[in-house]
């Protein structure tokens, strides 16, 4: 048990965007519970997350989510050794809900408080299930909010190598799905439909940074899809169906989706491989919601095989936003004596 903690049970709280989540871990890897209340039904009609609605929904859900996490873990509040919470990046209103609850629990129960960067949580999610992964690891963090590359080294050192300069990969998926009236969230829908299309049908130009960095940009690819839709007279499936029945895309749309996805996946894999080679990585990791994409997982495994590098990613339950990853990272903070006080505030643009 870490010095200064009365037990190795850590409660994690995650409310950075549109998932209200709580989890209890014993140490950094033993997940006793992980409860997630999704807001997808709330935001689906808007084709994306509405910040005001997200924060309100967190307020409605947080109490029951915490209660369920403790009950499933079979522990009480007095059994806890510490509390970990996401402080950023994310939506400020959403972050404040989780932070307020975590600070209250810390004060009332006299528990040490760990402030966790959301991106660090996603990185730690890989190691919850893959403690054996060799370091340094080249980590692709790919989600709806950000797309970044980190070099993960011994001692839990995270070196940022690249980030997105505009749209994140998951955001591009959502916007393309909205453009075509496919529904929300766009990632899983496009992943499923793309399997029925020809990925070579539409030749999209790969994005490139003129300064030679590894940074990502997906706005140009999103715009290219828009221009293709306009030039080929493709309308919204939602409009044509009156949103009363599931859309049935034409082969033209299926080919467009397959080509779009292939362009995104190739871009992500190529940048990751380039960084892994340059920095002498011994393994490759993926985390974040888009890391659930079946084509991306296969393409990264293939690329890793060609490089002789193992590829690691969490199970789906730990890939999207969750509180187990926050508790895991929080445990490491508390083990080192890195605690936050009650002045902790949300930082919507926090960098790792």
N, C-alpha and C positions, 0 to 999 in steps of 0.2 A: 504493500500500500504506500502511495506517495507520502512523503513527509508533509505534515500539516493538514492532511485530509482525514476525517474521522471514518471514512469508508471509501472504497473504490467505485461506488455507484455514482454515476454522473447523469443528471437530467439535461437533455439537449432540447432547445427550443429554436425553431426555424420559421420565420414569417417574412422572408425578404421580398416575396412577390405574391403569388396567388395560391400557395399551399400552406395551410396551417398544420404544422407538424411538431410532434414531441416524441422523444425516445429516451429510453433508459439503457445505459451501457454499463457493464462491469469491466473496468479497464478500457483500453482503447479499441478492443475488437469484439468482445462478447456482447452481442445485441440481445437484450432481454425483451425489448419491445420497440416498435417503430410504428407510430400512428400518423396517418396523413389524411387530412380532410381536404379534398380537391374542390376548387372553385370553378372548374371547367364549365359546368352548367350555367353558372352565373354570367360568365364572360362570353360564352359561345355566340350569343346573338349579336355581339359587337365585333366579332372576328379578332379579338385581342383583349388583353387585360386592361380594364378600366381602373385606374389607381384608387379612386374614391370608393368604388364598390369593393375593391380588394380589402382595404383597411376595415371597412364596416364588417365584412364577412369574417375577418380574423377576430374581431371583437365578439362576434356571435359564436365562434367555434372554439376559441382557445381553451375555455374552461373544460368542455367535454373532452377535447383532445388530450389535455393534461391528465384528466381523470382516467381515461382509457389507457394511456401509456403506463401509468402507475399500476393499474389493476392487472394489465396483461403481464407486466414485469413481476407482479407479486410483491411489491414493496410499497412502503409508505413514505411520506415526505420526510419523516424523521430518520429514515434509513439512508438518505442521500448524503453523499460526501461533497457534492459541488453542483453548480448550475452553469451551463454553457449556453450562450445565445448568439445568434447572428447579429452583428451591428452594421454590416454593409458588405458589398454594395447592394442596392435594391431600391424599392419604392419607400420613400421616407415614412409615409403614413403606415405602411405595413410593418416596416422595421420597428417603429415605435411601439407597436402593440406587443411584440415579443420581448423587447427590451424592458418595457414597463413591468411586465409580468415577472421576468427573470430578476430584475432588481428588487421587486417586492418579496419574492421568495428568498432571495439572498439576505435581505435585511431581517425578515421575520424569523427565518430558520437559522440565521447566523452561519450561512454557507458561503464559501469563496465563490466568486463570480468570474467566469472566463468569457472574454469578448472574442468572438471568432469571425474572421473574414469568410464570407460565403465561398469564395474561390478556394480557400484553404480547405474548407469542408469537402468540396468536391474532390480535391486531390486526396485527402485522407480516405475518402470512400473506397478508393482502389485498394488501400492497404488493410482495410477492415477484413477483406476476404483473401488478400494476397500478401501476407506478411513476408513471404519468401521472395518477392520481386526484387531483382538485383538493381542496385543503384550505381551510377546516376540513371534516373529514368527521365525520358523525354515525355512530358505530359501534355496531351491535347485536351484542353478544357473547352467544350463546345456545347453551347446551350442557346436558349432564346434570348438571353441578355448579353452574352459575351462569347467571344471566340479568342482563346489565348493559348500560348505555348509557354510552358515552364520547364526548367531543368530542376529536378528534385534530387537533392544530394543527402548524404549522411548527416545526421543531426537535425533532420526536418528543416533543411534549408531550401527555400524555393526562389529560384532566380527567374524573373520574368524575361522572356525572350521576344515575345510578340503579342499584339492584341489587335482587336478589330478597330478600324478607324471610322466605321459607319455602322451599317447593319451587321448584326451577328448572324451566324448561319441559321439558327432556329428562327430568328425574326424573318429572314428571307423566305424560309419555308412557309411561315404563317401568312406572309403577304402574298405569295404566289397562290396559295390555297384560297385566300380571300378574293383575289382577283378573279379566280375561276369559279368561285362559289362552291368550293368543296367542303367547307366547314372548318371548325376550329377544335383542337389545335391542328395545324397543317402538317407537321412533321410525320406523325404516324399515318395519316391519310395518304400523303404523297408517297411514302415508303411502300405502302401496300399497292397503290395503283401503278407505281413506276415499274413494278415487277412484270406488268403486262405490256409494257411499251418497249420501243427500240431506243436504246440509249445513244445511238449514232444518228438518229433521224434529224436532229437539229444541232448544227455545229456552233456551240457557244464559245466565245473567246475567253481564254483564261485570264482572270484579273492579274495585274502585275503592279507592284510598287515601283515607281520610277526612281526611288532613292535606294533600291536594292535591299530593303529590310525584309524581314519575315512577316511583317504586319499583314493583316487580312482586310479585305474590302469586298462586300457582297452587294453593294448598291448597284453597281454596273450590271451584274448578272441579273438582278431583279428587274432592272430597267430593260434589259434585253428580252426578257420574257414578256414584259408589257408590250414592247414594240412588235414582237412576233404575234401576240394575240391580236393587236390592232391591225396589223398588216394582213392577217389571214382571216379576219372577220369572225374571230372566236368570241362568243358571248359567255356570260356567267351562267353556269348550270343552275345556280340557285334561282336566278331570274326566270329561266326557261321552265323550271319545274314549279315555280311559285312557292318554293321552299316547303312543299307539302309532301314530297317523296324523295327518297335518296337519289342523288344524281347518278346518271349512267354515262360516264365520259365516252366520247368517240375515240376511235383509235388514234386520231390526230392529237387529241389531248393527252392520251396515254403516252404517246411517243414524246410529246413536249415535256411531260413530267419526268419521264425516264431520262431524257437528255439533260434537263435541268439538274436532276439529282446526280447524274454521273459527273456533271461539271463541278458541282459542289464537293462531291466526295473526292474527286481527283485533286482538286485544289487543296483540300484539307490534308490528304495523304501526302501529296508532294511536298508541302511546306513542312509537315512533321518529319518526313524522311530526310529532307535537307538539313533540318536542325539537328536531328539525331546523329547524322554523319559528322556534322561540323563540331558538335560538342562531345563526341565520343560516348554517347549513351550506351548503356548495357541492356536497356529494355525500353519499351514504349508503353505508355498508359493513355487511357481515354476516360473522361468523365463528363458529367453534364447530360442534360436530357437528350441531346442529339446523338450521344454515344450509344443510344438504344437502336439507332438506325441500322437495319440489317445489312444494307449495302456497304455502309461505312465500316462496320465491323469486319465484313469479309475482305474488303479491299485493304484494310489496315493489317489484318492477319497475313494476307498475301505479301504485302510490302515488307512486313517484319520477317517473314520467312526468307525472302530474298536477301535481306540484310543479315540474317542469322540472329535476329533479336526477338525475344518473346514479347507478346502483346498482352496486356492486362486491362480489364475493365470490370466494373462492378456488375452484380446481378441487377436486373431492371429495377427492383425495389429500392436499390441504393444509388441508381444512376441519376434519376430525376431528383428534384429538391426533396430533401428529407432531413430529419433531425438527428438520425444516428450518426451521420457524418459530422455534425456540429458537436455532438457529445464526444466523439472520438478525438477531434482536434482539441476540444476544450480540456479533455483529460490530460493531453500532452502539455498544454499551457499550465494547468494547475500543478502538474508534476514538477515543473520547473519553477514554480512559485510566481508565475506571471498571472496576476489577478487584476481585475478591473474594479473600480469603486463605483459608488452610487451616482457619480457625475457622468457615467457612460451615456453617450448619446448616439443617435443614428448618423451614419455617414453614407449617404446614398451613392457616392462616387468613390468609395474606399478602394485603394489599390493594395494588392498583396506584396 
